[in-house]
Amino acid sequence: MSKTVLIIGGGIAGLCTAITLQQIGMNVKVFEKSTEPAVAGAGIIIAPNALEALNPYRISDEIIRKGHPSDGFNILTDRGRLITQLAIPPGYGNLYSIHRKDLHHILLSALPPGTIEWGKQFLHLEQKDNHVQVTFSDGSQAVGDLVVAADGIHSNIRKQTLKEDIYRYAGYTCWRGVISVDGLPGLSHRFIETWGTKGRFGIVPLPKDKVYWYALINARQGDSHVANYSVEDLQRLFQNYHDPIPSLLLKMASHDMIHRDIVDITPMERFYSDRVVFIGDAAHAITPNMGQGACQAIEDAHILAECLRVQSDYQGAFADYDARRRRRIKLISKQSWRTGQMAQLENFLFTSVRNRLMKYAPKRIYRNQAQRLYKFQLKG
Ligand SMILES: Cc1cc2nc3c(=O)[nH]c(=O)nc-3n(C[C@H](O)[C@H](O)[C@H](O)COP(=O)(O)OP(=O)(O)OC[C@H]3O[C@@H](n4cnc5c(N)ncnc54)[C@H](O)[C@@H]3O)c2cc1C
């Protein structure tokens, strides 16, 4: 018999799970606290593993059509010299950058009208013997067989289930934005990350002469002085970096920048609790250094549906989902954390040694790592 599944959170994880669960015949409802689809946001990179996981749902083609391809990242010094190329292995396809609002639009379009209820802020849930009951801040309630917790890194559902604090501040803070770059010289079609002693700067082209940029600098957690940086502060910080970084920042306005401290959560001990299963950032928010947070949420969505498809008993399905996801998530979370620590080094001597090590490291080390990362496997 078809189960009724209540998905809390309409971000990438929640929407993808709605798509994959509807495909296996579940009766799905998404509850999102925002009153309408997000119109703001920066860019995002979708990697081959996520495109493969979305392929059966005919979404990958749309992302490819609306995104900008790159066969990898160039890592540069602040002077613009190449440290190394992180290339996607041959035969794996490309990375695609896309505006977040375009990605949301693609995912929303894949769902039948009425799947999402907007303006529904989850407050609490009660697990009963044969169903689960959810209460929202407007006093309304919903009843289902199962709940998917897709309410992001600050998941209320996780807090109610786990109680303990599992956040980890990475030691650096991030600004992001999207700008129009019509006619700006010196832009490469490849994605670029520049690692200097004053911070890290990313340039990711988007279609239609737009660029998604991000800047990461070391700071104390919650430092209010740093949090209030204006675009002029960033211009000063990165003024001696190679072109086109200073000219990109000149095109930016402070009110269009999105700021956030970089935090991850140590992956939950168990990605489920009775009738509730956790997915995406609610279960395992990852630092953004490998561009895999959303990609792993997409993998979660595909694998959860596969587990529920082959096992009618939800407890067995959730245990199977947990077993298939745990190792990969732990590995990527750890790798992403380490990459961030390496990329954020500030000491001139250490950065010189790092750059040399990366430049002359055998290419097969990165190739093997990339082959594991960019391959989607149902078995995890
Ligand atoms: C700087 C930065 C750059 C990144 N770049 C990339 C990248 O290039 N590639 C990549 O794959 N990943 C990237 N990520 C990670 C990626 O953004 C996240 O992993 C992904 O968005 C997580 O999706 P989610 O749906 O799990 O959570 P969220 O996007 O946080 O969505 C959660 C949703 O739940 C809703 N919600 C929250 N609480 C409630 C409630 N109580 N009731 C109802 N609804 C609620 C929220 O409004 C939201 O819509 C990046 C992250 C950062 C910080």
The ligand as an SDF file (V2000), in Angstrom:
LIG
                    3D

 53 58  0  0  0  0  0  0  0  0999 V2000
   29.0750   28.8970    0.7720 C   0  0  0  0  0  0  0  0  0  0  0  0
   28.4510   27.6050    0.3530 C   0  0  0  0  0  0  0  0  0  0  0  0
   28.6590   27.1290   -0.9410 C   0  0  0  0  0  0  0  0  0  0  0  0
   28.1220   25.8990   -1.3240 C   0  0  0  0  0  0  0  0  0  0  0  0
   28.3630   25.4200   -2.5880 N   0  0  0  0  0  0  0  0  0  0  0  0
   27.8960   24.2100   -2.9450 C   0  0  0  0  0  0  0  0  0  0  0  0
   28.1310   23.6890   -4.2600 C   0  0  0  0  0  0  0  0  0  0  0  0
   28.7160   24.3680   -5.1100 O   0  0  0  0  0  0  0  0  0  0  0  0
   27.6760   22.4370   -4.5580 N   0  0  0  0  0  0  0  0  0  0  0  0
   27.0050   21.6730   -3.6380 C   0  0  0  0  0  0  0  0  0  0  0  0
   26.6370   20.5320   -3.9610 O   0  0  0  0  0  0  0  0  0  0  0  0
   26.7450   22.1540   -2.3900 N   0  0  0  0  0  0  0  0  0  0  0  0
   27.1540   23.3870   -2.0380 C   0  0  0  0  0  0  0  0  0  0  0  0
   26.8770   23.8860   -0.7960 N   0  0  0  0  0  0  0  0  0  0  0  0
   26.0590   23.0790    0.1430 C   0  0  0  0  0  0  0  0  0  0  0  0
   24.5870   23.2080   -0.2020 C   0  0  0  0  0  0  0  0  0  0  0  0
   24.1840   24.5600   -0.2830 O   0  0  0  0  0  0  0  0  0  0  0  0
   23.7450   22.5110    0.8560 C   0  0  0  0  0  0  0  0  0  0  0  0
   24.3090   21.2630    1.1660 O   0  0  0  0  0  0  0  0  0  0  0  0
   22.3280   22.2890    0.3620 C   0  0  0  0  0  0  0  0  0  0  0  0
   21.7200   23.5050   -0.0050 O   0  0  0  0  0  0  0  0  0  0  0  0
   21.5130   21.5950    1.4470 C   0  0  0  0  0  0  0  0  0  0  0  0
   20.1880   21.4600    1.0290 O   0  0  0  0  0  0  0  0  0  0  0  0
   19.0790   21.0660    2.1000 P   0  0  0  0  0  0  0  0  0  0  0  0
   17.8180   21.0200    1.3250 O   0  0  0  0  0  0  0  0  0  0  0  0
   19.5190   19.8790    2.8610 O   0  0  0  0  0  0  0  0  0  0  0  0
   19.0670   22.2730    3.1330 O   0  0  0  0  0  0  0  0  0  0  0  0
   18.6000   23.7810    2.9270 P   0  0  0  0  0  0  0  0  0  0  0  0
   19.0150   24.3030    1.6200 O   0  0  0  0  0  0  0  0  0  0  0  0
   19.0420   24.5200    4.1440 O   0  0  0  0  0  0  0  0  0  0  0  0
   17.0080   23.6830    2.9090 O   0  0  0  0  0  0  0  0  0  0  0  0
   16.2690   23.4820    4.0790 C   0  0  0  0  0  0  0  0  0  0  0  0
   14.8600   23.9980    3.8170 C   0  0  0  0  0  0  0  0  0  0  0  0
   14.0530   23.7270    4.9600 O   0  0  0  0  0  0  0  0  0  0  0  0
   13.3210   24.8840    5.2930 C   0  0  0  0  0  0  0  0  0  0  0  0
   13.0660   24.8230    6.7330 N   0  0  0  0  0  0  0  0  0  0  0  0
   13.9420   25.0090    7.7440 C   0  0  0  0  0  0  0  0  0  0  0  0
   13.3450   24.8890    8.9250 N   0  0  0  0  0  0  0  0  0  0  0  0
   12.0460   24.6220    8.6630 C   0  0  0  0  0  0  0  0  0  0  0  0
   10.9060   24.4010    9.4890 C   0  0  0  0  0  0  0  0  0  0  0  0
   10.9960   24.4490   10.8350 N   0  0  0  0  0  0  0  0  0  0  0  0
    9.7190   24.1410    8.9050 N   0  0  0  0  0  0  0  0  0  0  0  0
    9.6130   24.0930    7.5340 C   0  0  0  0  0  0  0  0  0  0  0  0
   10.6390   24.3190    6.7120 N   0  0  0  0  0  0  0  0  0  0  0  0
   11.8480   24.5720    7.2690 C   0  0  0  0  0  0  0  0  0  0  0  0
   14.2020   26.0440    4.8730 C   0  0  0  0  0  0  0  0  0  0  0  0
   13.4570   27.2300    4.6690 O   0  0  0  0  0  0  0  0  0  0  0  0
   14.8090   25.5070    3.5930 C   0  0  0  0  0  0  0  0  0  0  0  0
   14.0140   25.7950    2.4650 O   0  0  0  0  0  0  0  0  0  0  0  0
   27.3840   25.1280   -0.3920 C   0  0  0  0  0  0  0  0  0  0  0  0
   27.1630   25.6220    0.8930 C   0  0  0  0  0  0  0  0  0  0  0  0
   27.6820   26.8510    1.2630 C   0  0  0  0  0  0  0  0  0  0  0  0
   27.4380   27.3520    2.6680 C   0  0  0  0  0  0  0  0  0  0  0  0
  1  2  1  0
  2  3  1  0
  2 52  2  0
  3  4  2  0
  4  5  1  0
  4 50  1  0
  5  6  2  0
  6  7  1  0
  6 13  1  0
  7  8  2  0
  7  9  1  0
  9 10  1  0
 10 11  2  0
 10 12  1  0
 12 13  2  0
 13 14  1  0
 14 15  1  0
 14 50  1  0
 15 16  1  0
 16 17  1  0
 16 18  1  0
 18 19  1  0
 18 20  1  0
 20 21  1  0
 20 22  1  0
 22 23  1  0
 23 24  1  0
 24 25  2  0
 24 26  1  0
 24 27  1  0
 27 28  1  0
 28 29  2  0
 28 30  1  0
 28 31  1  0
 31 32  1  0
 32 33  1  0
 33 34  1  0
 33 48  1  0
 34 35  1  0
 35 36  1  0
 35 46  1  0
 36 37  1  0
 36 45  1  0
 37 38  2  0
 38 39  1  0
 39 40  1  0
 39 45  2  0
 40 41  1  0
 40 42  2  0
 42 43  1  0
 43 44  2  0
 44 45  1  0
 46 47  1  0
 46 48  1  0
 48 49  1  0
 50 51  2  0
 51 52  1  0
 52 53  1  0
M  END
$$$$
